[in-house]
Amino acid sequence: MFNKKGIAPFESKMWLASPTMHGEELEYMTEAYNTNWMSTVGENINEVEKTAAQKSGVKYAAGLSCCTAALHLCCKFASEKLYGKPAISHGALEGKRVFCSDMTFDATLNPVVYEGGIPVFIETEEDSWNMDPKSLEKAFEIYPDVKLVISAELYGFPGRMDQIKRICEKHGALLIEDAAEALGAAIDGKPCGSFGDYGAISYNGNKIITGSSGGCLLTDEIEVCNKAKKWSTQAREDAPWYQHEEVGYNYRMSNVIAGVIRGQYNYLQEHIDKKKAIYERYKAAFSDLPVKMNPITPGTTPNYWLSALIIDKDYMCEQLRSDNKALYIAQNGKSCPTEILKALSSINAEGRPIWKPMHMQPMYRMHDVIGREGTLRCRTNAYIEGGVRDIGAEIFERGVCLPSDIKMTAAQQDKIIEVIRSCFE
């Protein structure tokens, strides 16, 4: 069976990004099985924490069940340090505004809401697709009492987290660095994950390396690391019975999952190199089309986790999106994300829209979003009254993530390239 362009579909699904196993992972998992360390303690966890800290440029790492758990505990630590609220209290950020990345997965800011905080979204920088430092400066002018910032690094292509950190220090705020997508990336040679007062990385099933799940909290403070391990095991005290003096969580990493991650770390650079090759093949193949690939900020080294493109606005065909559906009208020489995603699906390949900005999400449409011009509310279109651009909305409207699986061959990628090119004919 062929699609309407006469291109045969792949026999097996070509995924956006799926796990790539090498064999060593099974050896470490088997070791956990044979030694009966099947719970949340064991040598695999110890080694993952040691390697995670070293690769991320920090002193300590606490292995947890997922990156969201790490971000949640980061919020708890930050609130305790900033506001003196003990861990036993609920709603540690109750009523406090927190500056958050706007274009990201909602896991970045869900922990803020868990703790009763109020997310305030910071505009996206056009040149990096990450939090805009100039908009962050403006946000501190409007809300000088804010003392916590959570900033994510999109698709493994970091912006200037170093500038964001300096702005936070200038205003006496703490920075939580969501490096879930940026393991192995760097800014001026300094690893992503090491810029925040607290950081988090992810080993989710589609990440650059994976354990099927899992994450680490990153810190330079041994007290924070030890407390994270305690909180993540239900905050059990050192007593001969189950003694609890604080609220705890079931957040600790499994030694079995840690075995997978331990084996994967040996291939981190290999995975990055293959992701880079995919990105560069796309970039070369689309050089004559009215599109641009993920921007690479000067001085940064991406991990190239997901390759994405954005269509020049003058070459967008008509596209209409509701909260759960999308329509388009095909036009010669033009295309849109909806058409490209449909074309990819027709050959059994997976693509995805760019992250929908948080200020466009139904649950956050009444929250403030701050750009270089000031506070802007309820923005659902690319432009608001007065002609001020909504950068995040523009990137979402015109951007699409492309198949970036490192098991994809050059020939398979050529077919994907052919299908995408055909959308502009």
C-alpha positions in Angstrom: 0.0 0.0 0.0 1.3 3.5 -0.9 0.5 7.0 0.3 -0.9 9.6 -2.1 2.6 10.6 -3.1 3.4 7.0 -4.2 5.8 6.4 -1.3 5.5 3.0 0.4 5.0 3.0 4.2 7.6 1.4 6.6 6.7 -2.1 7.6 7.6 -1.4 11.2 6.7 1.9 12.9 9.4 4.5 12.6 9.2 6.1 16.1 10.0 9.6 17.1 12.5 8.3 19.7 12.5 4.8 21.2 14.9 3.0 23.5 18.0 1.5 22.1 19.4 -1.4 24.1 23.0 -2.7 23.9 23.1 -5.8 26.1 25.0 -4.5 29.1 21.8 -3.3 30.5 20.5 -6.9 30.8 23.8 -7.9 32.6 23.2 -5.3 35.3 19.5 -6.2 35.6 20.5 -9.9 35.9 23.0 -9.0 38.6 20.2 -7.3 40.6 18.1 -10.5 40.1 20.9 -12.9 41.0 21.9 -11.0 44.1 18.3 -10.5 45.1 18.7 -6.7 45.3 15.3 -6.1 43.6 14.1 -3.1 45.7 15.2 0.5 46.1 18.8 -0.2 47.3 21.7 -1.8 45.5 24.9 -1.4 43.6 23.2 -0.3 40.4 21.6 2.7 42.1 24.9 3.6 43.7 26.7 3.5 40.3 24.0 5.4 38.5 24.1 8.2 41.2 27.9 8.4 40.9 27.9 8.5 37.1 24.9 10.9 36.9 26.7 13.4 39.2 29.9 13.1 37.1 28.3 13.5 33.7 26.1 16.4 34.9 28.9 18.3 36.5 27.7 18.2 40.1 28.9 16.6 43.3 25.9 14.5 44.2 22.9 12.8 42.6 19.9 11.1 44.2 18.3 8.3 42.1 14.5 8.7 41.9 11.5 7.1 40.2 11.2 9.8 37.6 12.3 13.3 36.8 8.9 14.8 38.0 9.7 13.3 41.4 13.1 15.0 41.3 11.5 18.3 40.4 8.9 18.0 43.2 11.7 17.4 45.7 13.6 20.4 44.2 10.5 22.5 44.9 10.4 21.2 48.5 14.1 22.1 49.1 13.7 25.5 47.5 10.6 26.4 49.6 12.3 25.2 52.8 15.4 27.3 52.0 13.4 30.4 50.9 10.5 30.4 53.2 11.5 28.2 56.1 8.5 25.9 55.7 9.3 22.5 57.1 9.0 19.4 54.9 6.1 18.1 57.1 3.9 21.0 55.9 1.6 20.7 52.9 1.5 23.4 50.3 5.1 24.5 50.8 4.7 27.1 48.0 1.1 28.1 48.9 0.2 31.4 47.3 3.8 32.0 46.1 4.4 33.0 42.4 7.0 31.0 40.6 8.5 32.0 37.3 8.4 29.0 34.9 9.3 28.1 31.3 6.3 28.6 29.0 7.2 26.2 26.2 7.8 22.9 27.9 6.1 19.7 29.0 3.8 20.3 31.9 5.9 18.1 34.2 8.2 21.1 34.5 5.7 23.1 36.5 3.3 20.4 37.9 5.3 20.2 41.1 4.7 24.0 41.7 1.0 23.3 41.6 1.4 20.2 43.8 2.7 22.6 46.5 0.1 25.3 46.0 2.3 27.7 44.0 1.2 30.0 41.2 3.0 29.5 37.9 3.9 32.7 36.0 5.1 32.0 32.6 8.2 33.5 31.0 8.1 34.2 27.2 10.2 32.0 24.9 13.3 33.3 23.2 13.0 33.2 19.5 16.6 32.4 18.9 16.8 29.4 21.3 13.2 28.2 21.9 14.1 28.3 25.6 13.2 30.8 28.4 14.0 34.3 27.3 16.5 36.0 29.8 15.2 39.5 28.9 11.7 38.5 29.6 12.8 37.1 32.9 14.4 40.4 33.8 11.1 42.1 33.0 9.3 39.6 35.2 11.4 40.5 38.2 10.5 44.2 37.6 6.8 43.3 37.7 7.0 40.8 40.6 10.2 41.7 42.6 9.0 39.4 45.4 9.4 36.2 43.4 12.2 34.0 44.7 12.0 30.8 42.6 12.5 30.2 38.9 12.1 26.8 37.1 13.7 26.8 33.6 13.7 23.8 31.2 16.0 23.0 28.3 14.1 22.2 25.2 14.7 19.0 23.1 18.4 18.9 24.2 19.2 22.3 22.6 20.0 24.6 25.5 19.6 28.3 25.6 21.6 30.5 28.0 20.9 28.9 31.4 24.0 30.6 32.6 22.4 34.0 32.0 19.2 32.9 33.7 21.3 31.8 36.7 23.0 35.2 36.9 19.6 37.0 36.7 18.3 34.8 39.5 21.4 35.6 41.7 20.9 39.3 41.0 17.4 39.2 42.3 18.0 36.8 45.2 16.1 33.9 43.6 16.8 30.2 43.5 16.9 28.4 40.2 15.6 24.9 39.5 17.1 23.5 36.3 14.9 21.1 34.4 17.5 19.3 32.3 15.2 16.3 31.6 15.8 16.6 27.9 19.4 17.9 28.0 21.5 15.1 29.5 24.9 15.3 27.8 24.4 18.9 26.5 26.6 21.8 27.7 26.9 25.5 27.7 30.4 26.8 27.2 31.6 23.3 28.2 29.7 23.2 31.5 27.2 20.3 31.6 23.5 21.0 31.6 22.1 20.1 35.0 24.8 22.0 36.8 23.6 25.5 36.5 20.6 25.4 38.9 20.7 25.5 42.7 18.9 22.2 42.2 18.6 20.2 39.0 16.8 17.2 37.6 17.4 14.8 34.7 15.2 12.1 33.1 15.6 8.5 32.0 12.1 8.2 30.6 11.6 5.7 27.8 12.2 8.2 24.9 15.1 10.1 26.4 18.7 10.2 25.1 19.4 7.2 27.5 16.7 5.4 29.4 15.8 3.0 32.1 12.2 2.9 30.9 11.6 5.4 33.8 13.7 7.0 36.4 15.4 10.3 37.1 18.0 12.0 39.3 18.0 15.1 41.6 21.3 17.0 41.1 22.9 19.0 43.8 26.3 20.2 45.1 25.1 19.8 48.7 25.5 16.5 50.5 22.8 17.4 53.0 20.3 17.9 50.1 21.2 14.6 48.5 20.9 12.7 51.7 17.6 14.3 52.5 16.3 13.6 49.0 17.0 9.9 49.6 15.3 10.0 52.9 12.2 11.8 51.7 12.0 9.5 48.7 11.7 6.5 50.9 8.8 7.7 53.0 11.0 9.8 55.3 11.7 6.8 57.5 13.8 7.7 60.6 16.8 5.7 61.9 14.8 3.7 64.4 14.2 -0.1 65.0 10.6 0.5 64.0 8.9 2.6 61.3 9.3 6.1 62.8 8.2 9.2 60.8 8.7 12.8 61.7 8.3 14.3 58.2 6.0 13.8 55.2 7.7 11.4 52.8 7.2 10.0 49.3 7.6 6.7 47.5 10.0 8.2 45.0 13.2 6.1 45.2 14.7 4.5 42.1 14.4 0.7 41.6 17.7 -1.2 41.6 16.4 -3.1 38.6 15.7 0.0 36.6 19.0 1.4 37.7 20.6 -1.6 36.0 19.2 -0.5 32.7 20.4 3.1 33.2 23.8 1.9 34.4 24.3 0.0 31.1 22.9 2.9 29.0 25.4 5.5 30.4 28.2 3.6 28.6 26.6 4.6 25.3 25.6 8.2 26.1 28.1 9.8 23.7 27.4 7.2 21.0 23.7 8.1 21.2 24.5 11.9 21.1 26.7 11.3 18.0 23.9 9.5 16.2 21.3 12.1 17.1 23.6 14.8 15.8 24.0 12.9 12.5 20.2 12.7 12.1 19.9 16.4 12.8 22.6 17.3 10.3 21.1 15.1 7.6 17.7 16.8 8.0 19.4 20.3 8.0 21.3 19.6 4.8 18.3 18.0 3.1 16.0 20.9 3.9 18.5 23.7 3.2 16.5 24.8 0.1 13.1 24.7 1.8 11.5 27.6 3.7 12.1 25.9 7.0 14.7 26.1 9.9 15.9 23.4 12.2 16.2 23.7 16.0 18.3 26.7 16.7 21.7 26.1 18.2 22.6 28.9 20.6 26.2 30.1 20.2 28.5 28.6 22.8 26.2 25.6 23.5 26.7 21.9 22.7 23.3 20.2 22.2 22.6 16.5 22.7 20.3 16.7 19.6 17.7 14.6 21.4 14.8 15.6 19.1 15.2 17.2 15.7 12.5 19.7 14.9 11.8 22.2 12.2 9.8 25.4 12.0 8.2 26.6 8.8 8.8 30.2 7.6 5.5 32.1 8.3 5.1 33.2 4.7 5.1 29.6 3.6 2.4 28.3 6.0 -0.7 27.0 4.4 -4.0 27.7 6.2 -4.2 25.7 9.5 -6.8 25.7 12.2 -6.4 24.0 15.6 -8.9 23.5 18.4 -8.0 22.0 21.8 -7.9 18.5 20.3 -8.3 18.7 16.5 -6.5 20.2 13.6 -7.5 21.0 10.0 -5.6 22.5 7.1 -6.0 23.5 3.4 -3.3 22.3 1.1 -1.6 25.0 -0.9 1.1 24.7 -3.6 4.5 25.6 -2.3 3.3 25.8 1.3 2.7 23.4 4.2 2.0 23.3 7.9 2.7 21.0 10.8 -0.7 19.3 10.4 0.0 18.4 6.8 3.6 17.2 7.7 2.3 15.0 10.6 -0.4 13.5 8.3 2.2 12.8 5.6 4.5 11.1 8.2 1.6 9.0 9.5 0.8 7.8 6.0 4.2 6.1 5.8 3.9 4.7 9.4 6.3 7.2 10.9 5.8 9.2 14.1 6.1 13.0 14.4 4.7 15.3 17.0 3.8 19.0 17.3 6.2 21.2 19.2 5.3 21.5 22.9 2.1 23.6 23.2 3.0 26.6 25.4 1.7 26.4 29.0 -0.1 29.8 28.6 -2.2 28.2 25.9 -3.2 25.2 27.9 -6.9 25.3 29.2 -5.8 25.0 32.8 -3.4 27.9 32.6 -5.0 30.4 30.3 -5.8 32.8 33.1 -2.2 32.8 34.4 0.2 35.7 33.6 2.8 35.3 30.9 5.5 37.9 30.8 7.4 39.0 27.7 9.9 41.8 27.1 7.0 44.2 26.9 5.4 43.3 30.2 2.5 41.2 31.5 0.2 39.7 28.9 -2.8 37.5 29.7 -4.9 34.9 27.9 -2.9 34.8 24.7 -4.2 32.1 22.4 -3.1 33.5 19.0 0.3 34.3 17.5 -0.4 38.1 18.0 -2.2 40.0 20.7 -3.8 43.4 20.7 -1.3 46.0 19.7 0.7 43.7 17.4 2.9 42.2 20.1 4.2 38.9 19.1 3.7 35.7 21.0 6.9 33.8 20.3 5.8 30.6 22.0 2.5 30.5 20.1 4.3 31.1 16.8 6.8 28.3 17.3 3.9 25.9 18.3 1.9 27.0 15.3 4.7 26.5 12.8 6.9 23.8 14.4 7.0 20.0 14.2 9.2 17.3 15.8 10.6 14.8 13.3 11.4 11.1 13.7 14.7 11.1 15.6 15.2 7.5 16.5 18.9 6.5 16.4 18.0 3.1 15.0 16.8 4.8 11.9 19.1 4.2 8.9 20.1 6.9 6.4 17.9 5.2 3.8 14.9 5.3 6.1 15.6 8.9 6.9 15.8 9.7 3.2 12.3 8.4 2.8 11.1 10.6 5.6 12.9 13.6 4.0 11.2 12.8 0.7 7.8 12.8 2.3 8.3 16.1 4.0 9.7 17.7 0.9 6.6 16.6 -1.0 4.5 18.6 1.3 5.9 21.8 -0.2 5.3 20.8 -3.8 
